[in-house]
């Protein structure tokens, strides 16, 4: 009774090594481990659910197709997010216009509920948290693209500054500047709302 049960306890790096050896179950587990994070990342950059689903699917096709190019010494999450970022960027080039992200919160859509309370509490405090989350998402949507993706990778995906530098293909200093400016822009954008709450 080995195989699938063991796969659940292996890291993505170990699963990729198994995938490189031709283990189909390993690729399936990689997909299960990462599909939601990749979809959320693509959705945050593209602002379009259908496009995000298409690109997320393409990301895993690319992972399988290029499995032998994966360096086992490299963090898998950095590698797959680099692929996802490049594919999103290419899709936006095809659009030939800037991305307009507008997050909508739907109670039945768990994939979009990043920082909304999981319970169905309709108290005034829960509603306030929901409103805050919506305003933050809208403010993030208005950020310049590079700031948006750097902040997304840091705040929502939990990558380190060094990993973000690797994914974006830029210096560590630039990552720090992008995230600093993103936070400053968010603070300015949300200042009226914050002051209104404190009044």
N, C-alpha and C positions, 0 to 999 in steps of 0.2 A: 504493500500500500504506500509506495513512495510516489514521487512525481508531483502532481498538483498540490498535495498537502505540504510538501517541502518547499515548493515555489513561493508560497505565501510568506515564508520566513526569510527569503533571500532578498538582498538589496537589488535595486535596479541595475547596478553595475554588474552584479553576479548574474542577473537575468540576461543582460546583454551578452555576456560571455557565452552563456548557454545558447542564446539565440544565434550567435556567430557559429556555434557548433551544429546548428540545424534543429534546435529544439523549438518546435512550434508552440508548445505550451508556454514557454518563457515569453514569447512575444505577446501572447494573449494576456499574461499577467502584467506585463509592462503597460499595455493598453488600459487595463483595469485600474492600475495604480495611478495613472497620469491623465486619463481622459478628461476629468472634470477641471483640473488645474489648467490644462492646455486650452480647453474650451473657454474658460473664464478669462484667461489671458488674451486670447484672440478676440473675444467679445469686447473686452475693455479697450482694445486698440482700434477695432473696426467699427464698433457701435452698431453692428447689424447681426442679428442672430443667425440668419440663414448663411451669411458669408462666414461667420465664425465657425459654424458647424462644418461647412465645406473645407475650410482651411485646417481645422483641427483633424478632420479625417485625413487630409493630404499629409499632415505632419507625420502621422503614424505610418502611412504608406512610404514616406520618405525614410523614416527610421528603419523600416524593414528592408527597403531597397538598398540603403547605404549602410547596412549593419556592419559590413566588413571594414568600413571607414572609421568606425567608432574606436577611439583609443581607450582601452580599459583603465588607463591611469587617469582619465579625465572624469570629473563628476558628471553622471548621466543627465541630471536635471539641467545643468548648464548647457550641455550639448543639445538637448531636445528643445529647450527654450530659445536657443539661438536659431534653430531651424524654424520654430514657430514665429519668431520675430521677423526673420527674413521673408517668410512667406506672407505674413501680414503686410510687410512693407511693399512687397511686390504687388500685392492686390491693390494697395492704395495708389501705386503708380499707375496701374491700369485704369483706375477711376478717374485720374487726372484732375482731382479736386481734393481739397482738404477734408479730413474726416470730421464728421459731426457726431459726437457720442452723446447720447442722452439716456441715462439709465432709468429703466422703469422698474418699480417694485411691484411684483405680483405675488400675493400670498401663497398661491398654489405653485409657484415656480421656485423650487428650492435652489436651483443653480444660480439664480441671480441674488439670493439673499446672503450677501457676504457678511454684512455687519448689522443685520436686522435681528431682533430677538427671535429665537426659535419658537417660543411659545406663542399662543394665539391671544395673548393678553391685550385687551383693547382699552386698558386704563390710559389715563392722560399721560402718564410717564412713558408708557410703551409707544404711544402715538407721537410723543415728542421725539423719542429716539428714532422713530421711523422718519420723521420729518428732517431731523438732523442728517440722517444717512442719505436721504434723497438730495439734500442741498449739497452735501460733500461730494456726492457722485457727479452732480451737475457742475460743480466748481472744477472738479478734476477734468471733466469733459472739455472745459474751456482752456485748459493748459496747453502750451505749445507741445507738439508731439513728443519731442525728446524728453521733456520734463515729465510728461504723462507716463511714458513707458518706464522711465527710471523709477518713478514713484510707485507704479504698479508692481514692478519687480521687487521693490524693497518692502512696501507696506502690506501688500496683499499676497505676494508669493514667498516672502521671507528670505530672499537671497541676500547674501552679504554684499558689501560694496565691491569687493574683489570679483565676486561671481558676476555682478552686474556689468562690471568693466569688461569681463570676458564675453558676455552675451552681446553687449552693445558694440564691442570692438573699439572701445575708447579708453583713455587713461583713467586711472583711479581718481585723479584730481577732478576730471571733468564730471565723473559720476557724482562726486560730492557736491560740486557746484550745481549740477542739474537738480539734485534732490533738495538742496538748500533753497534754490530759487523756486522750485515747485511749492515747497512749504510756505515760503514767503508770499507767493502769489495766492495760495489758498487762504492764508491768514488775512490778506487784504480783501480778497473776494468775499470772505465770510464774515468780515468784521462787523458789518451792519447787523447781520443776523445774530451774532454773538452778543453784541451790545444790546440788542432788542430783548434777548433772553435775560440779560442781567439787569435790565431796567426795572 
